[in-house]
């Protein structure tokens, strides 16, 4: 048991050793959903931080390899599909009648005026009495704010209003504004306003200034503010998401990001397929699957490998496996299908990209990262073999790329592995960086079953949504 724990715990201990990332400027342009998956400010990462992120991703990917390898080593005397297993804490089933989502309202047309008054209430955002929502375009804002002082083309396009202390953000290939940043304190980035916010900001009927403390925000009746150890707090008011940044103390507000409840990373949940089940993961998102093809792994089955699974008891963890395995049906012995999910929460002060911000790693950096990962995989598999957990090996070529999945940009490691003389398994590990956490979603099945599995697994991936 101690040796098994060492293999799993050690990579995570490494994070604390060399993941010494410096906190970057949040731009207060923190978009739509810092924790709900949105993208906000553009990344100005130092080389030190970029290397820190790469190392962290390497550690987590290797840990996933260890997990998948150990799961494969457990003897499968797999059961006819029966009632769904009770989900772990934080995970619930959602059936078709719950899966519909309301459509977004259409944007209003505003008239030109001076940007002196911004209000956020339960009805949404208004600037000088002109309403804005998630469908409002750059032209709509320019009609009210006028032309920006300058435009900066980075990962997002940033329109800076120097005198007003305001920035607007939109993706490079879209004119829909995903975030508005209000700076109460000046910053030194090239896209930062030259002056602090000069207008009036009212949230939930209360006047907000740089002297507005966190406690004063929490006292606003209509506003809900989450606690955070980072100095960056997410708030909700109607369909509007607000990000409050306190840099030096909880009594000095540095800036506010404003966005809407549906960010650009998704268009809402996909329609639920007939006969499929939706798992909603608390504070994370959802995923769909066909219950006659996969089943939620039961606690009894997990208990068969306690030493391996005991590190996976986080409330958002789950594993989907071939239907029938929970009941130890011998007919499942000839199949292998897995969808595993785990969220890793970073330490206070650590951060990675937002989920819809695309990492700018070059091909050379990706190749270097790939070589490091393969070396670590070989070492991990050697440890598993020494522990009597079978002879795992990488088969053929593998790849690492930054892909787009439902408007998100995970790092994807695709490889084939084989345990002993068992059929070769194709695995795709998706790592979604998401501000203060990293979501790992791994899909795997036997290569000989690819014709049967690929289409279904693609639809499962297409259903995956982060809140």
C-alpha positions in Angstrom: 0.0 0.0 0.0 2.6 2.6 0.8 4.4 2.0 -2.5 1.1 2.5 -4.4 0.4 5.7 -2.6 4.0 6.9 -3.3 3.5 6.4 -7.0 0.3 8.5 -7.0 1.2 11.1 -4.4 4.8 11.9 -5.5 3.8 13.6 -8.8 1.5 15.9 -6.9 4.1 16.7 -4.3 6.4 17.7 -7.2 3.9 20.5 -8.0 4.7 22.2 -4.7 8.4 21.9 -5.4 8.7 23.6 -8.8 5.4 25.1 -9.6 6.4 28.6 -8.4 4.3 30.7 -10.7 4.1 34.5 -10.2 0.7 35.9 -10.0 0.1 37.8 -13.2 -2.0 40.9 -13.7 -5.6 39.8 -13.9 -6.3 42.7 -16.2 -9.5 42.9 -14.3 -10.7 42.1 -17.7 -11.5 38.7 -16.2 -14.0 37.5 -18.6 -17.2 35.8 -18.5 -16.4 33.2 -16.2 -13.1 33.0 -14.5 -14.3 29.9 -12.8 -17.2 29.2 -15.1 -14.8 28.7 -18.0 -14.7 32.1 -19.6 -11.8 33.9 -21.0 -10.8 37.3 -20.0 -7.5 39.1 -20.2 -4.8 38.2 -22.7 -1.9 36.3 -21.4 1.4 38.0 -20.8 3.3 35.1 -19.3 6.9 35.3 -18.4 9.1 32.4 -19.5 9.3 31.4 -15.9 5.5 31.1 -15.6 5.2 29.3 -19.0 7.7 26.7 -17.9 5.8 26.4 -14.6 2.6 25.7 -16.5 4.3 23.2 -18.7 5.8 21.3 -15.8 2.5 21.3 -14.0 0.7 19.9 -17.0 3.4 17.3 -17.4 3.0 16.2 -13.7 -0.8 15.9 -14.1 -0.6 14.0 -17.4 1.8 11.5 -15.9 -0.5 11.1 -12.9 -3.3 10.3 -15.3 -1.1 7.8 -17.1 -0.5 6.1 -13.7 -4.2 6.1 -13.0 -5.2 4.6 -16.3 -2.5 2.0 -16.1 -3.5 0.9 -12.6 -7.2 0.8 -13.6 -6.2 -1.5 -16.5 -4.3 -3.7 -14.1 -7.3 -4.5 -12.0 -8.8 -7.9 -13.0 -12.0 -7.3 -14.9 -14.5 -10.0 -14.4 -17.0 -7.8 -15.7 -22.8 -7.6 -16.1 -25.8 -7.0 -17.9 -26.9 -3.3 -17.9 -29.0 -2.6 -14.9 -30.2 0.5 -13.0 -27.7 3.3 -13.0 -25.3 3.2 -10.1 -25.7 5.9 -7.4 -23.5 8.8 -8.4 -20.7 9.9 -6.1 -21.2 13.1 -4.1 -21.3 16.2 -6.4 -22.5 14.2 -9.4 -26.2 13.8 -10.4 -28.2 12.4 -13.2 -30.1 14.8 -15.4 -32.9 13.4 -17.7 -34.2 14.8 -20.9 -36.8 17.1 -19.4 -34.1 19.0 -17.5 -31.8 19.5 -20.4 -33.3 22.4 -22.3 -31.8 25.8 -22.0 -33.5 29.1 -22.7 -32.2 31.1 -25.6 -30.3 34.3 -25.1 -32.1 37.7 -25.6 -31.2 39.8 -28.6 -29.1 42.9 -28.1 -30.5 46.4 -27.9 -29.3 49.3 -30.0 -27.8 52.1 -28.0 -27.2 55.8 -28.8 -23.9 57.7 -28.5 -23.1 59.5 -25.3 -20.3 60.0 -22.8 -19.4 56.9 -20.7 -20.1 58.3 -17.3 -22.6 55.9 -15.7 -22.5 52.1 -15.6 -25.1 50.1 -13.8 -25.5 46.4 -13.1 -28.7 45.2 -11.6 -31.0 42.1 -11.9 -32.0 43.3 -15.4 -28.5 43.2 -16.7 -25.9 45.8 -17.7 -26.5 49.3 -18.9 -24.1 52.1 -19.9 -25.6 55.6 -19.9 -29.0 54.0 -19.8 -28.3 51.8 -22.8 -28.8 48.1 -22.3 -26.2 45.5 -23.1 -26.1 41.7 -23.0 -24.2 38.7 -24.2 -25.2 39.3 -27.9 -24.1 42.9 -27.9 -21.3 43.6 -30.5 -18.4 45.9 -30.6 -20.4 48.4 -32.7 -23.1 48.5 -30.0 -20.5 49.6 -27.4 -18.8 52.1 -29.8 -22.1 53.8 -30.3 -22.2 54.5 -26.6 -18.5 54.8 -25.7 -17.2 56.3 -28.9 -14.0 55.1 -30.5 -11.4 53.6 -28.3 -8.1 55.3 -27.6 -6.3 52.2 -29.1 -6.7 48.6 -30.0 -4.3 45.8 -29.0 -4.3 42.5 -30.9 -3.3 39.7 -28.6 -5.0 36.4 -27.8 -8.1 38.5 -27.6 -8.6 41.9 -29.2 -8.6 44.6 -26.5 -10.2 48.0 -27.0 -8.8 50.5 -24.5 -10.5 53.7 -23.4 -7.7 55.7 -21.7 -9.8 58.5 -20.2 -12.6 56.3 -19.1 -10.5 53.5 -17.5 -12.4 50.9 -19.4 -11.4 48.0 -21.7 -13.5 45.8 -24.0 -12.5 42.3 -25.0 -13.6 40.1 -27.9 -12.2 37.0 -29.6 -10.1 37.6 -32.8 -12.7 36.3 -35.2 -15.8 37.7 -33.5 -17.1 41.1 -32.6 -19.2 39.9 -29.7 -17.8 41.5 -26.5 -17.1 38.8 -24.0 -15.9 41.0 -21.1 -15.8 44.6 -19.9 -13.0 45.6 -17.6 -13.2 48.6 -15.2 -9.9 49.6 -13.7 -9.9 51.5 -10.4 -6.1 51.2 -10.3 -3.6 51.9 -13.1 -1.5 49.0 -14.5 1.6 49.0 -16.6 0.5 46.7 -19.4 0.5 48.0 -23.0 -3.3 47.6 -23.2 -4.0 49.1 -19.8 -5.9 52.4 -19.6 -3.7 55.5 -18.8 -6.2 56.7 -16.3 -8.3 55.0 -13.6 -12.1 54.6 -14.1 -13.6 58.1 -14.1 -17.3 57.4 -14.1 -20.0 56.2 -11.7 -20.5 52.5 -11.2 -23.6 51.2 -9.5 -24.1 47.5 -8.7 -27.4 46.3 -7.1 -28.3 49.9 -6.2 -25.0 50.6 -4.4 -22.3 53.0 -5.6 -19.0 51.1 -6.0 -15.6 52.7 -5.7 -12.0 51.7 -5.1 -12.8 52.0 -1.3 -15.6 49.5 -1.5 -14.6 46.6 0.8 -15.4 42.9 0.2 -17.8 43.0 3.2 -19.7 46.0 1.6 -20.1 44.0 -1.6 -21.5 41.0 0.3 -24.0 43.3 2.0 -25.7 44.1 -1.3 -28.9 42.1 -1.2 -29.2 41.2 -4.9 -25.5 40.3 -5.3 -24.0 36.9 -4.4 -20.2 37.0 -3.9 -18.1 33.8 -3.6 -15.3 33.5 -1.1 -11.8 33.1 -2.5 -8.2 32.9 -1.2 -6.8 34.6 -4.3 -8.1 38.1 -3.7 -10.2 37.6 -6.8 -13.9 37.0 -6.1 -16.7 36.0 -8.4 -20.1 37.5 -8.0 -23.5 37.0 -9.6 -26.3 39.4 -10.2 -29.1 38.2 -12.4 -27.5 36.9 -15.6 -24.4 39.0 -15.1 -21.1 37.7 -13.7 -18.8 40.1 -11.9 -15.2 39.5 -11.0 -13.9 41.7 -8.1 -10.1 42.0 -7.8 -8.5 43.0 -4.5 -4.7 43.3 -5.0 -3.3 44.7 -1.8 -6.1 44.2 0.7 -9.8 43.3 1.0 -10.5 47.0 1.5 -9.0 48.3 -1.7 -10.8 47.3 -4.9 -8.5 47.4 -7.9 -10.9 46.6 -10.6 -14.0 44.8 -11.8 -14.7 42.5 -14.8 -18.2 42.2 -16.2 -19.5 39.5 -18.4 -22.6 37.3 -18.9 -23.7 33.9 -17.7 -23.1 32.1 -21.0 -19.5 32.7 -22.1 -18.1 32.0 -25.5 -16.9 28.5 -24.5 -20.3 26.9 -25.0 -23.7 27.5 -26.5 -25.3 25.7 -23.6 -26.0 22.0 -23.1 -26.5 20.0 -26.2 -29.9 18.4 -26.6 -30.0 15.1 -24.7 -30.0 12.1 -27.0 -33.0 9.7 -26.7 -32.0 7.0 -24.3 -28.9 8.8 -23.0 -28.2 10.0 -19.5 -26.7 13.3 -18.5 -24.3 13.5 -15.5 -24.2 17.0 -13.9 -20.9 17.5 -12.0 -21.3 20.0 -9.1 -19.7 23.3 -9.8 -18.0 21.9 -12.9 -20.3 21.0 -15.8 -22.0 18.0 -17.4 -21.4 15.1 -19.7 -23.8 12.7 -21.5 -23.5 9.0 -22.2 -25.7 6.0 -23.4 -26.4 3.7 -20.3 -26.6 0.6 -22.4 -23.0 1.2 -23.6 -21.4 2.7 -20.5 -22.2 2.7 -16.8 -21.2 4.9 -13.8 -18.6 2.9 -11.9 -20.0 1.8 -8.5 -18.4 2.2 -5.1 -18.3 -1.5 -4.8 -16.2 -1.8 -7.9 -13.9 1.0 -6.8 -13.5 -0.8 -3.5 -11.9 -3.7 -5.4 -8.9 -1.5 -5.9 -9.0 0.7 -2.8 -5.3 1.3 -2.8 -5.5 2.7 -6.3 -8.8 4.6 -6.1 -8.5 6.2 -2.6 -6.9 9.2 -4.1 -9.8 9.7 -6.4 -12.5 10.4 -3.8 -12.8 14.1 -4.8 -16.5 15.1 -5.1 -16.2 15.8 -8.8 -14.5 12.5 -9.8 -16.2 9.8 -11.7 -15.5 6.9 -14.0 -17.7 5.5 -16.8 -16.9 1.9 -17.8 -18.4 -0.8 -20.1 -21.9 -1.6 -19.0 -22.2 -4.7 -16.9 -18.8 -4.4 -15.1 -20.3 -3.3 -11.8 -22.2 -6.6 -11.6 -19.1 -8.6 -12.6 -20.8 -10.1 -15.6 -18.3 -12.4 -17.4 -19.5 -11.1 -20.8 -17.9 -7.7 -20.0 -14.5 -9.4 -19.7 -14.0 -9.1 -23.5 -14.6 -5.3 -23.5 -12.7 -2.3 -22.3 -14.2 1.2 -22.3 -13.4 4.1 -20.0 -14.3 7.8 -19.5 -12.5 9.1 -16.5 -12.8 12.6 -15.1 -10.9 14.4 -12.4 -10.5 18.0 -11.3 -7.3 19.1 -9.6 -7.4 22.4 -7.7 -4.3 24.5 -7.6 -2.7 26.0 -4.5 -3.5 29.6 -3.6 -1.6 32.0 -5.8 -1.2 29.5 -8.7 -3.0 30.0 -11.9 -3.1 28.7 -15.5 -4.9 29.7 -18.6 -8.7 30.2 -18.7 -10.5 27.3 -20.4 -11.1 29.2 -23.7 -7.7 30.8 -23.9 -5.5 29.1 -26.3 -2.0 28.3 -25.1 0.7 29.8 -27.3 3.2 26.9 -27.0 5.3 26.6 -30.2 5.8 23.4 -32.1 9.3 23.2 -30.6 7.9 23.5 -27.1 5.2 20.9 -27.7 7.8 18.5 -29.1 10.0 19.0 -26.0 7.0 18.6 -23.8 6.1 15.4 -25.6 9.5 13.9 -25.2 9.5 14.7 -21.5 6.1 13.1 -21.1 7.0 9.9 -22.9 10.1 9.6 -20.7 8.0 10.0 -17.6 5.4 7.5 -18.9 8.1 4.9 -19.3 9.3 5.5 -15.8 5.8 5.4 -14.4 5.0 2.1 -16.2 8.3 0.6 -14.9 7.2 1.5 -11.3 3.8 -0.2 -11.9 5.6 -3.3 -13.2 7.8 -3.4 -10.1 4.7 -3.2 -8.0 3.2 -6.2 -9.6 0.6 -4.3 -11.5 1.4 -5.7 -15.0 3.6 -4.8 -17.9 2.3 -1.6 -19.4 4.0 -0.2 -22.5 3.5 2.5 -25.1 2.7 1.1 -28.5 3.6 2.9 -31.7 3.6 6.7 -32.1 1.9 9.3 -29.9 1.0 13.0 -30.2 0.5 16.1 -28.2 -1.5 19.0 -29.6 -3.7 21.9 -28.5 -7.1 21.1 -29.9 -10.5 22.9 -29.8 -13.3 21.2 -28.0 -16.6 23.0 -27.8 -14.9 26.4 -27.8 -12.3 25.3 -25.2 -8.6 24.6 -25.9 -7.4 21.6 -24.0 -3.9 20.0 -24.3 -4.6 16.6 -25.8 -2.3 13.6 -25.5 -3.1 10.7 -27.9 -1.4 7.4 -27.5 -1.8 3.6 -27.5 -0.8 1.4 -24.6 -0.9 -2.3 -23.9 -1.1 -4.2 -20.7 0.7 -7.5 -20.8 -0.7 -9.4 -23.9 -4.1 -7.8 -23.7 -5.5 -6.0 -26.8 -4.0 -2.5 -27.5 -6.0 0.4 -26.0 -6.3 3.8 -27.6 -6.3 6.7 -25.1 -7.0 10.4 -25.5 -6.3 12.5 -22.4 -7.8 16.0 -22.5 -6.4 18.5 -20.0 -8.6 21.6 -19.7 -6.7 24.5 -18.0 -9.3 26.6 -16.1 -7.8 29.4 -14.0 -7.4 27.9 -10.5 -8.0 24.3 -11.5 -7.3 21.7 -14.2 -9.9 19.3 -15.5 -8.7 15.9 -16.8 -11.0 14.0 -19.1 -9.6 10.7 -20.5 -11.4 8.6 -23.1 -10.1 5.1 -23.9 -11.2 1.9 -25.7 -9.6 -1.0 -27.4 -8.2 -0.4 -30.9 -10.0 -3.4 -32.3 -13.3 -1.9 -31.1 -12.7 1.5 -32.7 -15.3 1.1 -35.4 -17.9 0.6 -32.7 -16.6 3.0 -30.1 -15.3 6.0 -32.0 -18.6 7.5 -33.0 -20.1 7.2 -29.6 -17.1 8.5 -27.8 -17.0 11.5 -30.2 -20.6 12.3 -29.2 -19.7 11.9 -25.5 -16.9 14.4 -25.9 -19.2 16.8 -27.9 -21.6 16.8 -24.9 -19.0 17.8 -22.4 -19.6 21.2 -21.0 -17.9 23.3 -18.3 -20.0 25.9 -16.4 
